[in-house]
């Protein structure tokens, strides 16, 4: 009788670690962040659909710039879902078209600030020495100015317009990103893979953009999401003071501004744009918090 060979114990197979899958799994565990993402996506979708309608010459439900004297200050109804303003314009139509402008202001301004901040922070952190000291002292000087009043002064000197508002907000909001990137570069440049790239003769540009920058972007992405919310609030504040995007272009800020004169007679002119700003800023903040937690390397399993 032939004895059976003992069974060989096999180690349980471990599934390969997939960073993106792990990131999505951690992000989905944060329900508030998922809710914020849904709100942001909804505003994006609605603003895109209404933009397509306007490009095709189809204004639904109403033309946001069309005035009607007989429909002044009508409360919300089935005909005008969010009521009308002092010129008889449909508030819902203006809100939907204003969503595109407000979101564009936020993203373009943050794009400008990210570009400047990443370049300044990367150069300061990579080269160090007198370059780092010079750039960081310049950052300290920029930070020392009250940002909103600096923006207000520059916009007042220029002609308030859509592009001027975006550019000025972007040019004054890059200092935080520069500090984030500099701190990451100071840590990353001493790691083995960067030293190996130096030993192999890689140039400074290749080391910065190929090896260091991709590993330094996690805090920058979180900062960018919060920056979009801040830019939307800044645009609303400028519009409230009359220095933002000028009518007849609709933004949430100038809709809120026009409604302040009728706050007791037509509450919907301030409540609905105010809620839109509040909801969007809160959604971006929740999304940014969830993104930060999901990108935190200490949470990797």
CORCOR-V82015 format. One line per field, one symbol per residue. ss: DSSP state (2 for helix, 1 for strand, 0 for the rest). Layout:
# CORCOR-V82015
ss=???
This chain:
# CORCOR-V82015
ss=0000000000000000002222222222202222222222222222222222222000000000000022200000000000010000012222222222222222222222222222222222222022222222222222220022222222222000022222222220002222222222222200022222222000022222222222220222222222222222222222220000000000022222222222000002222222222222222222222222222022200
